[in-house]
C-alpha cells in the first residue's frame, strides 16, 4: 500500500513539474512553445501581427542585407584598404596616440565598452561611443544626427578637442610627410595628392565594410526551425507583441533609424543633453536621440547615449516601467524646452520570466566579432 501511495506521489510530482515547465514557456496570449514553433515556422507574412502603434510604418524583422559597398570593384577596394589603414593609424590625432579604432575596437564590436569615450589628454566625451557595425544603413550619424553623410561624420572626431584633437589645417601636410602613404593614395585616387577630403572619403568607404555576421536568428529565418531555443523563441514573440519593441526596432537591423526622447535628457541638471535639439533648434526635438540597431547589442554595453545603464536587466526594467519622465520643477511650467517623452513609450509590465526571454532573444542577435588583421602602417 505504501509503495502504491509513494508511486502516486511521484506521479503527481512529475505531472506538477510538467505543468510548471509548460507554464514557464507559455506566452501571455496563451500560446505554448509548441504552438509558437508552428506559427513562427510559417513565412513571415503569417506570423502574429506585431504590437505597433498605427503611426509606425514598420518593416518585418529580416535577415542581414548586403552592404552597398562593392569590394569586387578594384577601385573601391583600394579606397577601402586605404581607409582601413587610416582608421587604425594613431597619427591622425594631434598627439599621435589616438586612432579611430581607439573608440571603435573591432574586438568590442566596434565600440569601446566604456560609459563615455576618453580622448585627448584623457578628456571624457559627453556620450557613449556607438558601434560602427552596419553604419551604412543610416542616413544621419552621431547620436544627435548632426552629420548627414559618413564623410562628414569622419571629420568630426578627428578635429574634436576631446577626441583626436587634430588641427585639420595640418592633417594633410602631416600625412604627406609619411612617404609610404603616397602609393596608397595614388592606388585609391589616381594621384599621390593627400587631401583631407580623400582622408574622410577613405574612412567613410572603409566603414561601409563593417558589417554583422550571421546570427542564430538569421539561421532561424532561413528555415532552421531549431536555431532558436524555447526561451529565445518566446523572446522573439514577446519582442514583436507584448513588449512593443517593434515600434522602434524593426527590419533587418532592428532600428527605425529615427530619433526619440526616451526620458534620459537630465533636463535642468549639469549633465543635461538635449540631443537632436542641438542640431535642429526645434523644441519638439529636445532629448531625442537616434535609435540604435540591436544586432550584437548584448556586446556593446553600457547602453544609451550617456552609457549609464550597465546591465541589460536594468535596461529592461526601465522600459518595463515606461522610462522615467521629467519632473516639472517650480518655474518650468511654461518652459518651451521642457522635454516630453515619446508617445510610443508606455509601461509594458513584463514579468521576470518574460524579460529574461527577451534578453535571451537579444543574445540570439549576436554574431562572432569581425576578424580584422591590420597590415603594417605606412612609414
C-alpha positions, 0 to 999 in steps of 0.5 A: 500500500505504501509503495502504491501511495509513494508511486502516486506521489511521484506521479503527481510530482512529475505531472506538477513539474510538467505543468510548471515547465509548460507554464514557464514557456507559455506566452501571455496570449496563451500560446505554448512553445509548441504552438509558437514553433508552428506559427513562427515556422510559417513565412513571415507574412503569417506570423502574429501581427506585431504590437505597433502603434498605427503611426509606425510604418514598420518593416518585418524583422529580416535577415542581414542585407548586403552592404552597398559597398562593392569590394569586387570593384578594384577601385573601391577596394583600394579606397577601402584598404586605404581607409582601413589603414587610416582608421587604425593609424594613431597619427591622425590625432594631434598627439599621435596616440589616438586612432579611430579604432581607439573608440571603435575596437573591432574586438568590442564590436566596434565600440569601446565598452566604456560609459563615455569615450576618453580622448585627448589628454584623457578628456571624457566625451559627453556620450557613449561611443556607438558601434560602427557595425552596419553604419551604412544603413543610416542616413544621419550619424552621431547620436544627435544626427548632426552629420548627414553623410559618413564623410562628414561624420569622419571629420568630426572626431578627428578635429574634436578637442576631446577626441583626436584633437587634430588641427585639420589645417595640418592633417594633410601636410602631416600625412604627406610627410609619411612617404609610404602613404603616397602609393596608397593614395595614388592606388585609391585616387589616381594621384599621390595628392593627400587631401583631407577630403580623400582622408574622410572619403577613405574612412567613410568607404572603409566603414561601409565594410563593417558589417554583422555576421550571421546570427542564430536568428538569421539561421532561424529565418532561413528555415532552421526551425531549431536555431532558436531555443524555447526561451529565445523563441518566446523572446522573439514573440514577446519582442514583436507583441507584448513588449512593443519593441517593434515600434522602434526596432524593426527590419533587418537591423532592428532600428527605425533609424529615427530619433526619440526622447526616451526620458534620459535628457537630465533636463535642468541638471549639469549633465543635461543633453538635449540631443537632436535639439542641438542640431535642429533648434526645434523644441519638439526635438529636445532629448531625442536621440537616434535609435540604435540597431540591436544586432550584437547589442548584448556586446556593446554595453553600457547602453544609451547615449550617456552609457549609464545603464550597465546591465541589460536587466536594468535596461529592461526594467526601465522600459518595463516601467515606461522610462522615467519622465521629467519632473516639472520643477517650480518655474518650468511650467511654461518652459518651451524646452521642457522635454516630453517623452515619446508617445510610443513609450508606455509601461509594458509590465513584463514579468521576470520570466518574460524579460529574461526571454527577451534578453535571451532573444537579444543574445540570439542577435549576436554574431562572432566579432569581425576578424580584422588583421591590420597590415603594417602602417605606412612609414 
